[in-house]
């Protein structure tokens, strides 16, 4: 009766905001995501586990997010955040009573007091004040799979050097081992951005990046580090081109689609979006391949869209309208096109049946789509819907409860099995090998969001710094490097990696916190170059001035990401 697997992928990421502002941009992004998304999701996964249901979702936790959740200051910041929200809700209740507001608004103020107190207690008592360990325990029990991401969410296809891409992947793998005690099996490519191997050159006139040179495909970096899968958008899969197939599960015996022995009807190149396939930049599969899961666009939009999707339900909590001073939300969506003044008060009890009906509707879509795929292809299909984790709870308040109903319903479905990405690959190893075009899951499925007239200056800084860093490593990285020089250079490398975050270009392009993003880029650029200047001076006098020591200490404390980082990770990847 079973027709296929449902793969739910949640991508969790925030740029490094610790010690870089609080509100409206900065650490509050982290604490609100923890309260509104990460802890509610942990709650539903554990509730399901108590029912004997393994959620079987794949959740990506970016290394830079892991570092912040494990930061020694996070504990106090999170508790203070919850306490501040409880206090604001209490003050709202007092004002609403005094002003004679609608009784429902008073009830909602009390609702928020309890809600944030519950999230604080979940954190302390249910999860022993460690969100990361709570996710790790679920993975250790087999309930979920945790995937990694680029170390600082760097936009891999546009980074100027192979060393930068290698560093993003190597640092991600090592950081995963530190936090989860094992190696990651898959990765969420930042922004789903992929580039095959070809003679690439930068559009910016910065030497040597503006000169044509053959670059490895992103899948080759993944393969070298044991990362078996990644995710892409349906548009890229629809434009993929067949190369051939593996004749064994070990990927050793490849047969080209042009070979006389190739049997065309045996493989599903015409229906790739319902299948998993191996990605290779060419028929030289020995250079490395990785399997790719495709986002099913039509079905994903049922959840993703705030206008035509489930989150636009009139009775759901409106994200945008907030109470002055407390910034708590008291109003329902009412109408996605309505002016803020016409929003009606939120009634939590009115959402319960909507969540149940919508989750059932979504399940039927999944079942029908996989049933149709099996009828057409004869194969046990796969349907994948990746989302940003923060959509559930933060942007869409009812989202975690929707997922709870969805995962419970899939568990009891006679037609579909939920599976983690690795489970799908282990049970149904993909045979097909195809090329994937360059692109992302952004607008136009290309690099436009992250490279355009508004933010191309960011790439000038990145390329200039990559050039300077290459020179620094050639000059100072040798066997007898001093511990002081290693310390300075390691912090400089952290600053350059933090510059790589794709979040900065995204925020600039969307005019969302653009000033903050520009400021962060300038700060990291300044710190990187100042530390390089210090390293050059120290190379001759072998000591720091008092001012230099104070500056180095300050930057190390402010940007204390990746304590395990090694300078040796900056190197050209080995080629086959």
Secondary structure, DSSP 8 states (H G I E B T S, - for coil): ---EEEEEEEEE-----TTS--SSSSHHHHHHHIIIIIHHHHHHHHHHHHTT----EEEEE-HHHHHHHTSTTHHHHHHHHHHHHHHHHHHHHHHHHHHT--HHHHHHHHHHHHHHHHHHHIIIIISTT-HHHHHHHHHHTTSEEEEEE-TT-B-GGG-S-HHHHHHHHHHHHHHHHHHHSS--SBEE-GGG-B--SEEE--SS--TTTTS-EEE--HHHHHHHTT--EEEE-HHHHHT-EEEEEESSTTS--EEETTSTT--GGGS-GGGGGGS-EEE-SSS-GGG--EEEEEB-HHHHHHHH-SSSSGGG-TTSB-SS---TTT----BB-S-TTS-GGG--B--GGGGHHHHHHHHHHHHHHHHHHHHHHHHHH-S-EEEEEEEEGGGBTTTBTTHHHHHHHHHHHHHH-SSEEE--HHHHHHHS---EEEE--SB-SSGGGSSTTTSSTTTHHHHHHHHHHHHHHHHHHHHH-STT--HHHHHHHHHHHHHHHHHTBHHHHHHHHTTSSHHHHHHHHHHHHHHHHHHHHHHHHHHHH-S--HHHHHHHHHHHHHT---TT--GGG-S-----
